[in-house]
């Protein structure tokens, strides 16, 4: 079997490449090695037997070459972040998916299945419960004026009472950011055109995926990379809002397992699945576990800054995928220990977050409340 992994030089894609090689697949990777994520070109963790195509997934000739003779496609390539370059999000995430399906249809390629990497971001705010109204709701984005007053919690639009987060299943979406909208339109393109043209597609909505190989230089690669490098360089991490926002963290190996299940089980055809832990963790709780692993007394500073468009709480309900036999195998401490073990193989670590944060503040993506 021959598999194509778009974005296969990246964090999740490269782990998927390893798993496919272990299964005996021939693997082809297409990746544009975008800087600063891939500051030094093709990463050395990408095995030499992988056929590598350097190019952009939104370019017709690149994808025509990449799809030749392929049985399975794992569409992992994505553009992420909070910068206001809106068109890049849709070109990379949505248009590339339309192009992929277009080539399969027009050139009658015998692709057996396409697995699309989507995101928990498509939900916007997660499911909430208002105890005063005794009602479940999917709140709209918190108003900027509310955030500037440091009123962080989501409020019920009916009674203005603070709400409580609940697990969010696959049924409701309300993307707020440019990244989230581009991922949801990617889902619509792949699922609807795939079904119309008989191309089996599965979309996987990843929670915050963590583990070894997360780029040091990617401002979007998240809390584990940022907090670890800050603490290892003797600096306290910075928690946005009040540090009590809840998130859902999943090990990259469990995400890889979900991708493999998608090609093994035809029940996943034309379906969408959450891939997460289902366990709520606040930013401050995350920092506490990390500090214990690193054996440091550093604790986060909480300066009252916030990211524009960020959600307050989002935790995925993952029972739909569990029914098919998929299971979470790594808790938060295991996730952190695996990453720290990898990071400690590097010398001359720096706090790359500081420079990235200056850019985010300059464009208004990170702001300070009054």
C-alpha positions in Angstrom: 0.0 0.0 0.0 1.1 3.6 -0.7 0.1 6.4 1.6 0.3 10.1 1.1 0.8 12.3 4.2 0.4 16.0 3.5 2.2 18.0 6.1 4.2 14.9 6.8 7.3 16.7 8.0 5.3 18.3 10.8 4.6 17.3 14.3 1.5 15.1 13.9 2.2 14.1 10.3 5.7 12.8 11.0 4.4 10.5 13.8 1.8 9.2 11.4 4.5 8.6 8.8 6.4 6.4 11.3 3.2 4.4 12.1 2.5 3.8 8.4 6.1 2.6 7.8 5.7 0.2 10.6 2.7 -1.2 8.9 4.7 -1.8 5.7 3.3 1.1 3.7 5.3 3.0 1.2 5.0 6.6 2.3 5.1 9.8 0.3 5.2 13.2 2.0 4.4 16.6 0.6 5.3 19.5 2.8 6.3 23.1 2.1 8.7 23.3 5.0 7.3 26.6 6.0 9.4 28.8 8.1 9.7 29.5 11.0 8.2 26.1 11.8 10.8 24.3 9.8 13.7 26.7 10.3 16.4 24.2 9.2 14.6 22.5 6.3 13.7 18.8 6.2 13.8 17.5 9.8 16.2 14.7 10.6 13.4 12.6 12.2 11.8 12.0 8.8 13.1 8.6 7.7 15.2 8.5 4.5 13.0 5.9 2.9 10.2 8.4 2.7 9.6 9.8 -0.7 9.6 13.6 -0.1 8.1 16.3 -2.2 8.7 19.8 -1.2 5.8 21.9 -2.2 2.5 23.6 -1.3 -0.7 21.6 -1.0 -2.6 24.4 -2.8 -0.5 24.0 -5.9 -2.0 21.9 -8.7 1.3 20.4 -10.1 2.6 19.6 -6.6 -0.6 17.7 -5.7 -0.9 16.0 -9.0 2.6 14.5 -8.5 1.9 13.7 -4.9 -1.4 11.8 -5.6 0.0 9.6 -8.3 -0.3 5.9 -7.4 -1.6 6.6 -3.9 -4.1 4.3 -2.0 -4.6 6.4 1.2 -4.4 10.1 1.8 -3.9 11.6 5.3 -4.4 15.3 4.8 -2.6 16.8 7.8 -1.2 20.0 6.2 -2.6 23.1 7.8 -2.0 26.7 8.4 -2.6 27.7 12.1 -2.4 30.7 14.3 -3.9 34.0 15.3 -2.4 36.4 12.7 -4.9 38.3 10.5 -3.7 36.9 7.2 -7.1 35.5 6.6 -6.7 34.4 3.0 -3.8 32.1 3.8 -6.0 30.1 6.2 -8.6 29.4 3.6 -6.1 28.8 0.8 -4.1 26.3 2.8 -6.9 24.5 4.7 -9.9 24.7 2.5 -8.8 25.3 -1.1 -6.1 22.6 -0.8 -8.8 20.1 0.2 -11.0 21.0 -2.7 -8.0 20.7 -5.0 -7.2 17.2 -3.6 -10.7 16.0 -4.3 -10.8 17.7 -7.7 -7.7 15.8 -8.8 -9.0 12.5 -7.6 -12.2 13.0 -9.5 -10.9 14.6 -12.7 -8.0 12.2 -13.1 -9.9 9.1 -11.9 -7.4 8.3 -9.3 -8.0 5.0 -7.3 -7.7 6.6 -3.9 -9.4 4.3 -1.4 -9.9 6.9 1.4 -9.1 10.4 2.6 -8.6 11.2 6.3 -8.8 14.9 7.0 -7.3 16.5 10.1 -9.8 19.0 11.4 -9.9 20.7 14.8 -11.8 21.1 18.0 -11.7 24.8 17.1 -14.8 24.4 14.9 -17.0 24.4 18.0 -16.1 27.9 19.1 -17.1 27.9 22.8 -17.9 24.5 24.0 -21.2 23.3 25.4 -22.2 25.1 28.6 -24.9 24.8 31.3 -26.7 27.7 32.9 -27.7 26.6 36.5 -30.1 29.6 36.8 -32.0 28.9 33.6 -31.5 25.1 33.9 -30.5 25.1 30.3 -27.7 23.9 28.0 -26.3 26.4 25.5 -23.6 27.0 23.0 -22.6 30.6 23.8 -21.4 33.1 21.3 -17.9 34.7 21.6 -17.4 36.8 24.7 -17.6 40.5 23.8 -14.4 42.4 23.7 -15.7 44.9 26.2 -16.3 42.0 28.7 -12.7 40.8 28.3 -11.3 44.2 28.7 -13.1 44.4 32.1 -11.4 41.1 33.1 -14.7 39.3 33.3 -13.5 36.0 31.9 -16.3 33.5 32.4 -18.9 32.9 29.8 -22.3 34.3 30.7 -25.8 33.1 29.8 -27.2 35.3 27.1 -30.7 35.1 28.7 -29.9 35.9 32.4 -26.3 37.0 32.3 -25.3 34.4 35.0 -21.9 32.7 34.7 -22.2 29.3 33.0 -20.5 26.0 33.6 -18.6 24.0 30.9 -19.8 20.6 29.8 -18.3 18.0 27.4 -18.9 18.9 23.7 -19.9 16.3 21.2 -19.8 16.4 17.4 -23.4 17.7 16.9 -23.0 21.5 17.1 -20.4 23.8 15.4 -19.9 27.6 15.6 -16.4 28.5 14.4 -15.3 32.0 15.5 -11.8 32.5 14.3 -10.2 32.5 10.8 -8.5 29.2 11.6 -11.8 27.6 12.9 -13.8 28.7 9.9 -11.2 27.4 7.5 -11.2 24.0 9.2 -15.0 23.8 9.2 -15.3 24.7 5.5 -12.6 22.1 4.9 -14.9 19.5 6.5 -17.8 20.6 4.4 -15.8 20.4 1.2 -14.3 17.0 2.0 -17.4 15.3 3.4 -20.0 16.6 0.9 -17.9 16.4 -2.3 -16.5 13.1 -1.1 -19.9 11.5 -0.7 -21.2 13.0 -4.0 -18.3 11.4 -5.9 -17.9 8.2 -4.0 -14.6 9.1 -2.2 -14.7 7.8 1.4 -13.7 10.6 3.8 -13.3 10.7 7.5 -12.8 14.0 9.4 -11.0 14.0 12.8 -11.4 16.9 15.1 -8.3 17.0 17.1 -8.1 18.4 20.6 -4.9 20.1 21.7 -2.4 17.5 20.5 0.9 17.4 22.3 4.2 15.4 22.3 7.7 15.2 20.9 8.6 17.0 17.6 6.5 20.1 18.2 8.5 22.9 16.6 10.3 25.2 19.0 9.8 28.1 16.5 6.0 27.8 15.9 4.1 30.4 17.9 0.9 28.3 17.6 2.4 25.0 18.9 0.9 25.5 22.2 1.2 25.5 26.0 3.5 22.5 26.4 6.2 23.9 24.1 5.9 27.4 25.4 5.7 26.7 29.1 8.5 24.0 28.9 11.0 26.3 27.2 10.2 29.2 29.6 10.7 27.1 32.6 13.9 25.4 31.3 15.4 28.9 30.6 14.5 30.0 34.1 11.5 32.2 33.3 7.9 31.9 34.5 5.3 31.0 31.9 2.6 33.6 31.0 -1.0 32.5 31.6 -3.7 34.4 29.6 -6.9 35.6 31.2 -6.8 34.2 34.8 -5.3 30.9 33.9 -8.5 29.0 34.7 -9.7 28.3 31.2 -10.2 24.6 30.6 -8.7 22.7 27.7 -8.5 19.1 26.6 -5.0 17.6 25.8 -4.3 14.4 23.9 -1.0 12.6 23.1 0.1 12.5 19.5 0.2 8.7 19.5 -3.5 8.6 20.3 -4.2 10.9 17.4 -2.2 8.6 15.1 -4.2 5.7 16.4 -7.4 7.5 15.4 -6.1 8.1 11.9 -5.2 4.4 11.5 -8.6 3.4 12.7 -10.2 5.6 10.1 -8.6 3.6 7.3 -9.3 0.2 9.0 -12.9 0.6 9.8 -15.4 1.4 7.0 -17.9 2.6 9.6 -15.9 5.8 9.7 -16.7 6.7 6.1 -18.3 10.2 5.8 -18.2 10.7 9.6 -16.7 13.2 11.9 -15.0 12.3 15.2 -13.6 14.1 18.2 -10.1 13.0 19.1 -9.2 14.1 22.6 -8.9 13.0 26.2 -12.3 14.2 27.4 -10.5 15.4 30.6 -10.7 19.1 31.5 -7.5 20.8 32.6 -6.9 24.4 33.5 -3.8 26.3 32.3 -2.7 26.6 36.0 -3.2 22.9 36.6 -1.2 22.2 33.4 1.6 24.4 34.7 1.6 22.7 38.1 2.1 19.2 36.5 4.8 20.5 34.2 6.7 22.2 37.2 6.6 18.9 39.0 8.0 17.0 36.1 10.8 19.6 35.6 11.3 19.8 39.4 11.1 23.6 39.4 9.3 26.1 41.7 8.4 28.4 38.8 4.8 29.4 38.6 2.9 31.3 35.9 2.5 35.0 35.9 -1.0 36.2 35.2 -0.8 39.7 33.7 -4.4 39.9 32.6 -3.7 39.5 28.9 -5.9 37.6 26.5 -5.9 36.4 22.9 -8.6 37.9 20.7 -11.1 35.2 19.6 -9.9 32.7 22.2 -12.6 30.5 23.8 -13.0 30.1 27.5 -13.6 26.4 27.9 -13.6 23.5 25.4 -13.5 19.8 26.3 -14.3 17.1 23.8 -16.8 14.3 24.2 -15.0 11.2 22.7 -17.5 8.4 23.1 -18.4 8.3 19.4 -14.8 7.2 18.6 -14.5 4.9 21.7 -17.5 2.9 20.4 -15.3 1.8 17.5 -12.5 0.6 19.9 -10.3 3.6 20.1 -9.0 4.5 23.6 -6.9 7.2 25.3 -3.6 5.7 26.3 -1.7 8.6 27.8 -2.7 11.0 30.7 -1.4 14.5 31.0 1.7 13.6 33.0 2.7 11.0 30.4 2.2 13.6 27.6 4.4 16.1 29.5 7.1 13.6 30.4 7.4 12.3 26.8 7.9 15.9 25.5 10.4 16.9 28.2 12.4 13.8 27.5 12.6 14.8 23.9 13.4 18.5 24.6 16.2 17.6 26.9 18.1 16.0 24.0 18.7 19.5 22.7 21.4 22.0 23.8 21.2 25.8 23.8 17.5 26.1 24.3 16.0 29.6 24.1 12.8 31.3 25.0 11.4 31.5 21.5 8.0 32.6 22.8 9.1 36.1 23.7 9.7 37.1 20.0 6.5 35.5 18.8 4.5 37.2 21.5 5.8 40.6 20.4 4.4 39.9 16.9 1.0 38.8 18.3 0.8 42.0 20.4 1.8 44.2 17.5 -1.0 42.9 15.3 -3.6 43.0 18.2 -4.0 39.2 18.5 -2.9 39.5 22.2 -4.2 42.3 24.3 -4.1 43.5 27.9 -7.3 44.0 29.8 -7.9 47.3 31.6 
